Amino acid sequence: MSFKNLSMAAIAVVALSAPAFAESVISVSDPFARVSTKMAKSGAAFMVISNTGDEADQLVSVSSDVAKKVELHTHEDDGNGVMKMMHVKDGFTIPAGGKHELARGADHVMFMGLTRSLAHGDVVTLTLSFEKAGDVILNVPVDLERKAGHEMQHKHGKMKVEN
């Protein structure tokens, strides 16, 4: 076998086996979405994102056809008794061997300008885009009956949304 043929065979073996090494290390558990009322113009999605890999990954964006605008959001206290909900432009880090929870009253996916109403039992398609793992497409059930496990206490007064 010539050097050229041997080189081409080696390249082919590596190229064909690459997908086996590119297995995603990101997984999502317990996703759900909700709206506050039947006629709401906004909603949110929550879940636990796990990373079983050796390197951190970054959730950089989200998308869905259920809303005109879909963003990663968090809540912050402005120090004056007002909780601000704000877009997190850099996204969320999913640590190596760890997880990041998107929960009510904390980090979450925000749907703004809903294109349709969301009822209990509906399913929302959501794409999570990661820096390393690429896109993860989820079918997220709408659950309007779930009790908040980590719901923020609204004792700080009003909440305002910043974009």
CYANA upper distance limits for C-alpha pairs under 8 A (distance plus 0.5 A):
  1 MET  CA      5 ASN  CA      6.76
  1 MET  CA      6 LEU  CA      6.88
  2 SER  CA      6 LEU  CA      6.63
  3 PHE  CA      7 SER  CA      6.48
  4 LYS  CA      8 MET  CA      6.66
  5 ASN  CA      9 ALA  CA      6.59
  6 LEU  CA     10 ALA  CA      6.68
  7 SER  CA     11 ILE  CA      6.68
  8 MET  CA     12 ALA  CA      6.63
  9 ALA  CA     13 VAL  CA      6.74
 10 ALA  CA     14 VAL  CA      6.81
 11 ILE  CA     15 ALA  CA      6.52
 12 ALA  CA     16 LEU  CA      6.47
 13 VAL  CA     17 SER  CA      6.59
 14 VAL  CA     18 ALA  CA      6.51
 17 SER  CA     21 PHE  CA      7.58
 18 ALA  CA     22 ALA  CA      6.78
 19 PRO  CA     23 GLU  CA      7.32
 24 SER  CA    133 ALA  CA      6.14
 25 VAL  CA     50 SER  CA      8.47
 25 VAL  CA     51 ASN  CA      5.98
 25 VAL  CA     52 THR  CA      5.73
 25 VAL  CA     53 GLY  CA      5.73
 25 VAL  CA    133 ALA  CA      7.67
 26 ILE  CA     49 ILE  CA      7.43
 26 ILE  CA     50 SER  CA      6.13
 26 ILE  CA     51 ASN  CA      5.16
 26 ILE  CA     52 THR  CA      7.16
 26 ILE  CA     53 GLY  CA      8.20
 26 ILE  CA    133 ALA  CA      7.32
 27 SER  CA     49 ILE  CA      6.33
 27 SER  CA     50 SER  CA      5.70
 27 SER  CA     51 ASN  CA      7.07
 28 VAL  CA     47 MET  CA      7.23
 28 VAL  CA     48 VAL  CA      6.18
 28 VAL  CA     49 ILE  CA      5.08
 28 VAL  CA     50 SER  CA      6.70
 29 SER  CA     47 MET  CA      6.52
 29 SER  CA     48 VAL  CA      5.74
 29 SER  CA     49 ILE  CA      7.05
 29 SER  CA     50 SER  CA      8.43
 30 ASP  CA     46 PHE  CA      8.42
 30 ASP  CA     47 MET  CA      5.81
 30 ASP  CA     48 VAL  CA      6.89
 31 PRO  CA     45 ALA  CA      7.57
 31 PRO  CA     46 PHE  CA      6.06
 31 PRO  CA     47 MET  CA      4.67
 31 PRO  CA     48 VAL  CA      7.58
 31 PRO  CA    140 VAL  CA      6.21
 31 PRO  CA    141 PRO  CA      7.67
 32 PHE  CA     45 ALA  CA      6.12
 32 PHE  CA     46 PHE  CA      6.02
 32 PHE  CA     47 MET  CA      7.05
 32 PHE  CA    140 VAL  CA      5.85
 32 PHE  CA    141 PRO  CA      5.66
 32 PHE  CA    142 VAL  CA      6.17
 32 PHE  CA    143 ASP  CA      6.55
 33 ALA  CA     43 GLY  CA      7.72
 33 ALA  CA     44 ALA  CA      6.05
 33 ALA  CA     45 ALA  CA      4.54
 33 ALA  CA     46 PHE  CA      6.74
 33 ALA  CA    124 VAL  CA      8.17
 33 ALA  CA    140 VAL  CA      6.93
 33 ALA  CA    141 PRO  CA      6.63
 33 ALA  CA    142 VAL  CA      5.07
 33 ALA  CA    143 ASP  CA      6.53
 33 ALA  CA    144 LEU  CA      8.43
 34 ARG  CA     43 GLY  CA      6.20
 34 ARG  CA     44 ALA  CA      6.16
 34 ARG  CA     45 ALA  CA      6.97
 34 ARG  CA    118 LEU  CA      8.11
 34 ARG  CA    142 VAL  CA      5.96
 34 ARG  CA    143 ASP  CA      6.27
 34 ARG  CA    144 LEU  CA      6.13
 35 VAL  CA     40 ALA  CA      6.83
 35 VAL  CA     42 SER  CA      7.16
 35 VAL  CA     43 GLY  CA      4.94
 35 VAL  CA     44 ALA  CA      7.14
 35 VAL  CA    118 LEU  CA      7.45
 35 VAL  CA    144 LEU  CA      7.64
 36 SER  CA     40 ALA  CA      6.84
 36 SER  CA     43 GLY  CA      7.62
 38 LYS  CA    117 SER  CA      6.85
 38 LYS  CA    118 LEU  CA      7.22
 38 LYS  CA    119 ALA  CA      7.28
 39 MET  CA    117 SER  CA      6.89
 40 ALA  CA    114 LEU  CA      8.23
 40 ALA  CA    117 SER  CA      7.74
 41 LYS  CA    112 MET  CA      6.97
 41 LYS  CA    113 GLY  CA      5.66
 41 LYS  CA    114 LEU  CA      5.61
 41 LYS  CA    117 SER  CA      8.47
 42 SER  CA     67 ALA  CA      8.42
 42 SER  CA    110 MET  CA      7.86
 42 SER  CA    111 PHE  CA      5.75
 42 SER  CA    112 MET  CA      5.05
 42 SER  CA    113 GLY  CA      6.24
 42 SER  CA    114 LEU  CA      6.17
 43 GLY  CA    110 MET  CA      6.56
 43 GLY  CA    111 PHE  CA      5.44
 43 GLY  CA    112 MET  CA      7.27
 43 GLY  CA    114 LEU  CA      8.04
 44 ALA  CA    108 HIS  CA      7.17
 44 ALA  CA    109 VAL  CA      5.87
 44 ALA  CA    110 MET  CA      5.04
 44 ALA  CA    111 PHE  CA      6.06
 45 ALA  CA    102 LEU  CA      8.26
 45 ALA  CA    108 HIS  CA      6.63
 45 ALA  CA    109 VAL  CA      5.49
 45 ALA  CA    110 MET  CA      7.15
 45 ALA  CA    111 PHE  CA      8.42
 45 ALA  CA    140 VAL  CA      8.40
 46 PHE  CA    101 GLU  CA      8.18
 46 PHE  CA    102 LEU  CA      5.32
 46 PHE  CA    103 ALA  CA      5.72
 46 PHE  CA    104 ARG  CA      7.50
 46 PHE  CA    108 HIS  CA      6.15
 46 PHE  CA    109 VAL  CA      7.09
 47 MET  CA    101 GLU  CA      6.57
 47 MET  CA    102 LEU  CA      5.64
 47 MET  CA    103 ALA  CA      7.22
 48 VAL  CA     99 LYS  CA      7.30
 48 VAL  CA    100 HIS  CA      6.43
 48 VAL  CA    101 GLU  CA      4.90
 48 VAL  CA    102 LEU  CA      6.51
 49 ILE  CA     94 ILE  CA      7.67
 49 ILE  CA     99 LYS  CA      5.92
 49 ILE  CA    100 HIS  CA      5.82
 49 ILE  CA    101 GLU  CA      6.73
 49 ILE  CA    102 LEU  CA      8.33
 50 SER  CA     94 ILE  CA      7.44
 50 SER  CA     97 GLY  CA      8.10
 50 SER  CA     98 GLY  CA      6.39
 50 SER  CA     99 LYS  CA      4.65
 50 SER  CA    100 HIS  CA      7.07
 51 ASN  CA     56 ALA  CA      7.91
 51 ASN  CA     57 ASP  CA      8.11
 51 ASN  CA     94 ILE  CA      6.76
 51 ASN  CA     95 PRO  CA      7.05
 51 ASN  CA     96 ALA  CA      6.22
 51 ASN  CA     97 GLY  CA      5.95
 51 ASN  CA     98 GLY  CA      6.05
 51 ASN  CA     99 LYS  CA      6.47
 52 THR  CA     96 ALA  CA      6.88
 52 THR  CA     97 GLY  CA      5.14
 52 THR  CA     98 GLY  CA      7.31
 53 GLY  CA     96 ALA  CA      5.97
 53 GLY  CA     97 GLY  CA      6.32
 54 ASP  CA     96 ALA  CA      5.58
 54 ASP  CA     97 GLY  CA      6.95
 55 GLU  CA     95 PRO  CA      7.60
 55 GLU  CA     96 ALA  CA      5.18
 55 GLU  CA     97 GLY  CA      8.37
 56 ALA  CA     93 THR  CA      7.24
 56 ALA  CA     94 ILE  CA      6.12
 56 ALA  CA     95 PRO  CA      4.85
 56 ALA  CA     96 ALA  CA      4.82
 56 ALA  CA     97 GLY  CA      8.49
 57 ASP  CA     93 THR  CA      6.41
 57 ASP  CA     94 ILE  CA      5.73
 57 ASP  CA     95 PRO  CA      7.05
 57 ASP  CA     96 ALA  CA      7.82
 57 ASP  CA    130 PHE  CA      7.17
 57 ASP  CA    131 GLU  CA      6.69
 57 ASP  CA    132 LYS  CA      6.47
 57 ASP  CA    133 ALA  CA      7.85
 58 GLN  CA     91 GLY  CA      7.11
 58 GLN  CA     92 PHE  CA      6.17
 58 GLN  CA     93 THR  CA      4.99
 58 GLN  CA     94 ILE  CA      6.36
 58 GLN  CA    130 PHE  CA      5.95
 58 GLN  CA    131 GLU  CA      5.80
 58 GLN  CA    132 LYS  CA      7.83
 59 LEU  CA     91 GLY  CA      5.84
 59 LEU  CA     92 PHE  CA      5.66
 59 LEU  CA     93 THR  CA      6.77
 59 LEU  CA     94 ILE  CA      7.62
 59 LEU  CA    128 LEU  CA      7.41
 59 LEU  CA    129 SER  CA      6.40
 59 LEU  CA    130 PHE  CA      4.93
 59 LEU  CA    131 GLU  CA      6.99
 60 VAL  CA     89 LYS  CA      8.20
 60 VAL  CA     90 ASP  CA      6.60
 60 VAL  CA     91 GLY  CA      5.05
 60 VAL  CA     92 PHE  CA      7.31
 60 VAL  CA    128 LEU  CA      8.44
 60 VAL  CA    129 SER  CA      6.35
 60 VAL  CA    130 PHE  CA      6.06
 60 VAL  CA    131 GLU  CA      6.87
 61 SER  CA     71 GLU  CA      7.35
 61 SER  CA     72 LEU  CA      7.26
 61 SER  CA     91 GLY  CA      7.01
 61 SER  CA    128 LEU  CA      6.74
 61 SER  CA    129 SER  CA      5.73
 61 SER  CA    130 PHE  CA      7.75
 62 VAL  CA     70 VAL  CA      6.78
 62 VAL  CA     71 GLU  CA      6.65
 62 VAL  CA     72 LEU  CA      7.43
 62 VAL  CA    109 VAL  CA      7.99
 62 VAL  CA    126 LEU  CA      7.54
 62 VAL  CA    127 THR  CA      6.04
 62 VAL  CA    128 LEU  CA      5.19
 62 VAL  CA    129 SER  CA      6.43
 63 SER  CA     69 LYS  CA      8.39
 63 SER  CA     70 VAL  CA      6.10
 63 SER  CA     71 GLU  CA      8.09
 63 SER  CA    126 LEU  CA      6.40
 63 SER  CA    127 THR  CA      5.71
 63 SER  CA    128 LEU  CA      7.35
 64 SER  CA     70 VAL  CA      7.22
 64 SER  CA    124 VAL  CA      8.14
 64 SER  CA    125 THR  CA      6.56
 64 SER  CA    126 LEU  CA      5.41
 64 SER  CA    127 THR  CA      6.86
 65 ASP  CA    115 THR  CA      8.10
 65 ASP  CA    125 THR  CA      7.94
 66 VAL  CA    111 PHE  CA      8.04
 66 VAL  CA    114 LEU  CA      6.23
 66 VAL  CA    115 THR  CA      5.86
 66 VAL  CA    116 ARG  CA      7.04
 66 VAL  CA    124 VAL  CA      7.33
 66 VAL  CA    125 THR  CA      8.27
 67 ALA  CA    111 PHE  CA      6.05
 67 ALA  CA    112 MET  CA      6.22
 67 ALA  CA    113 GLY  CA      5.69
 67 ALA  CA    114 LEU  CA      4.55
 67 ALA  CA    115 THR  CA      5.55
 67 ALA  CA    116 ARG  CA      8.26
 68 LYS  CA    111 PHE  CA      8.20
 68 LYS  CA    112 MET  CA      6.74
 68 LYS  CA    113 GLY  CA      5.61
 68 LYS  CA    114 LEU  CA      6.83
 68 LYS  CA    115 THR  CA      7.16
 69 LYS  CA    111 PHE  CA      6.65
 69 LYS  CA    112 MET  CA      5.63
 69 LYS  CA    113 GLY  CA      6.92
 70 VAL  CA    109 VAL  CA      7.53
 70 VAL  CA    110 MET  CA      6.12
 70 VAL  CA    111 PHE  CA      5.28
 70 VAL  CA    112 MET  CA      6.68
 71 GLU  CA     87 HIS  CA      6.86
 71 GLU  CA     88 VAL  CA      8.22
 71 GLU  CA    109 VAL  CA      6.34
 71 GLU  CA    110 MET  CA      5.77
 71 GLU  CA    111 PHE  CA      7.38
 72 LEU  CA     87 HIS  CA      6.24
 72 LEU  CA     88 VAL  CA      6.08
 72 LEU  CA     89 LYS  CA      7.88
 72 LEU  CA     91 GLY  CA      6.86
 72 LEU  CA    107 ASP  CA      7.87
 72 LEU  CA    108 HIS  CA      6.49
 72 LEU  CA    109 VAL  CA      5.27
 72 LEU  CA    110 MET  CA      6.61
 73 HIS  CA     85 MET  CA      7.04
 73 HIS  CA     86 MET  CA      5.82
 73 HIS  CA     87 HIS  CA      4.94
 73 HIS  CA     88 VAL  CA      5.85
 73 HIS  CA    107 ASP  CA      6.14
 73 HIS  CA    108 HIS  CA      5.85
 73 HIS  CA    109 VAL  CA      6.49
 73 HIS  CA    110 MET  CA      6.69
 74 THR  CA     85 MET  CA      6.11
 74 THR  CA     86 MET  CA      6.07
 74 THR  CA     87 HIS  CA      7.16
 74 THR  CA     88 VAL  CA      7.21
 74 THR  CA    105 GLY  CA      8.29
 74 THR  CA    106 ALA  CA      5.87
 74 THR  CA    107 ASP  CA      4.68
 74 THR  CA    108 HIS  CA      6.72
 75 HIS  CA     83 MET  CA      6.86
 75 HIS  CA     84 LYS  CA      5.94
 75 HIS  CA     85 MET  CA      4.96
 75 HIS  CA     86 MET  CA      6.84
 75 HIS  CA    105 GLY  CA      7.05
 75 HIS  CA    106 ALA  CA      6.00
 75 HIS  CA    107 ASP  CA      7.29
 76 GLU  CA     83 MET  CA      6.05
 76 GLU  CA     84 LYS  CA      5.71
 76 GLU  CA     85 MET  CA      7.03
 76 GLU  CA     86 MET  CA      8.17
 77 ASP  CA     81 GLY  CA      7.21
 77 ASP  CA     82 VAL  CA      6.39
 77 ASP  CA     83 MET  CA      4.99
 77 ASP  CA     84 LYS  CA      6.66
 78 ASP  CA     82 VAL  CA      6.28
 78 ASP  CA     83 MET  CA      6.73
 78 ASP  CA     84 LYS  CA      7.24
 81 GLY  CA    156 HIS  CA      5.19
 81 GLY  CA    157 GLY  CA      6.56
 81 GLY  CA    158 LYS  CA      8.41
 82 VAL  CA    156 HIS  CA      6.27
 82 VAL  CA    157 GLY  CA      6.29
 82 VAL  CA    158 LYS  CA      6.11
 82 VAL  CA    159 MET  CA      6.25
 82 VAL  CA    160 LYS  CA      7.99
 83 MET  CA    156 HIS  CA      7.22
 83 MET  CA    157 GLY  CA      8.03
 83 MET  CA    158 LYS  CA      7.17
 83 MET  CA    159 MET  CA      5.28
 83 MET  CA    160 LYS  CA      7.15
 84 LYS  CA    159 MET  CA      6.07
 84 LYS  CA    160 LYS  CA      5.53
 84 LYS  CA    161 VAL  CA      6.25
 84 LYS  CA    162 GLU  CA      7.33
 85 MET  CA    159 MET  CA      7.62
 85 MET  CA    160 LYS  CA      6.63
 85 MET  CA    161 VAL  CA      5.16
 85 MET  CA    162 GLU  CA      6.58
 86 MET  CA    161 VAL  CA      6.44
 86 MET  CA    162 GLU  CA      5.36
 86 MET  CA    163 ASN  CA      6.36
 87 HIS  CA    162 GLU  CA      7.44
 87 HIS  CA    163 ASN  CA      6.03
 88 VAL  CA     92 PHE  CA      8.28
 92 PHE  CA    100 HIS  CA      8.35
 93 THR  CA    100 HIS  CA      7.98
 94 ILE  CA     98 GLY  CA      7.22
 94 ILE  CA     99 LYS  CA      6.23
 94 ILE  CA    100 HIS  CA      6.14
 95 PRO  CA     99 LYS  CA      6.77
 95 PRO  CA    100 HIS  CA      8.12
101 GLU  CA    107 ASP  CA      7.85
102 LEU  CA    106 ALA  CA      7.20
102 LEU  CA    107 ASP  CA      5.37
102 LEU  CA    108 HIS  CA      5.13
102 LEU  CA    109 VAL  CA      7.97
103 ALA  CA    107 ASP  CA      6.44
103 ALA  CA    108 HIS  CA      6.38
103 ALA  CA    150 HIS  CA      6.97
103 ALA  CA    151 GLU  CA      8.01
104 ARG  CA    108 HIS  CA      7.48
104 ARG  CA    148 ALA  CA      7.31
104 ARG  CA    149 GLY  CA      8.40
104 ARG  CA    150 HIS  CA      6.59
104 ARG  CA    151 GLU  CA      5.55
104 ARG  CA    152 MET  CA      7.41
105 GLY  CA    150 HIS  CA      7.46
105 GLY  CA    151 GLU  CA      5.64
105 GLY  CA    152 MET  CA      5.01
106 ALA  CA    151 GLU  CA      8.49
106 ALA  CA    152 MET  CA      7.96
118 LEU  CA    122 ASP  CA      6.90
118 LEU  CA    142 VAL  CA      7.50
119 ALA  CA    142 VAL  CA      7.16
119 ALA  CA    144 LEU  CA      8.08
120 HIS  CA    141 PRO  CA      8.50
120 HIS  CA    142 VAL  CA      5.74
120 HIS  CA    143 ASP  CA      5.75
120 HIS  CA    144 LEU  CA      5.88
120 HIS  CA    145 GLU  CA      8.18
121 GLY  CA    141 PRO  CA      6.55
121 GLY  CA    142 VAL  CA      5.78
121 GLY  CA    143 ASP  CA      6.80
122 ASP  CA    141 PRO  CA      6.35
122 ASP  CA    142 VAL  CA      5.73
123 VAL  CA    139 ASN  CA      6.56
123 VAL  CA    140 VAL  CA      5.88
123 VAL  CA    141 PRO  CA      4.91
123 VAL  CA    142 VAL  CA      6.35
124 VAL  CA    139 ASN  CA      6.16
124 VAL  CA    140 VAL  CA      5.50
124 VAL  CA    141 PRO  CA      6.76
124 VAL  CA    142 VAL  CA      7.64
125 THR  CA    137 ILE  CA      7.55
125 THR  CA    138 LEU  CA      6.19
125 THR  CA    139 ASN  CA      5.15
125 THR  CA    140 VAL  CA      6.61
126 LEU  CA    137 ILE  CA      6.29
126 LEU  CA    138 LEU  CA      5.69
126 LEU  CA    139 ASN  CA      6.90
126 LEU  CA    140 VAL  CA      7.40
127 THR  CA    135 ASP  CA      6.82
127 THR  CA    136 VAL  CA      6.12
127 THR  CA    137 ILE  CA      4.91
127 THR  CA    138 LEU  CA      6.73
128 LEU  CA    135 ASP  CA      6.07
128 LEU  CA    136 VAL  CA      5.61
128 LEU  CA    137 ILE  CA      6.85
128 LEU  CA    138 LEU  CA      8.36
129 SER  CA    133 ALA  CA      8.29
129 SER  CA    134 GLY  CA      6.00
129 SER  CA    135 ASP  CA      4.90
129 SER  CA    136 VAL  CA      6.91
130 PHE  CA    134 GLY  CA      5.29
130 PHE  CA    135 ASP  CA      6.60
130 PHE  CA    136 VAL  CA      8.35
154 HIS  CA    158 LYS  CA      8.24
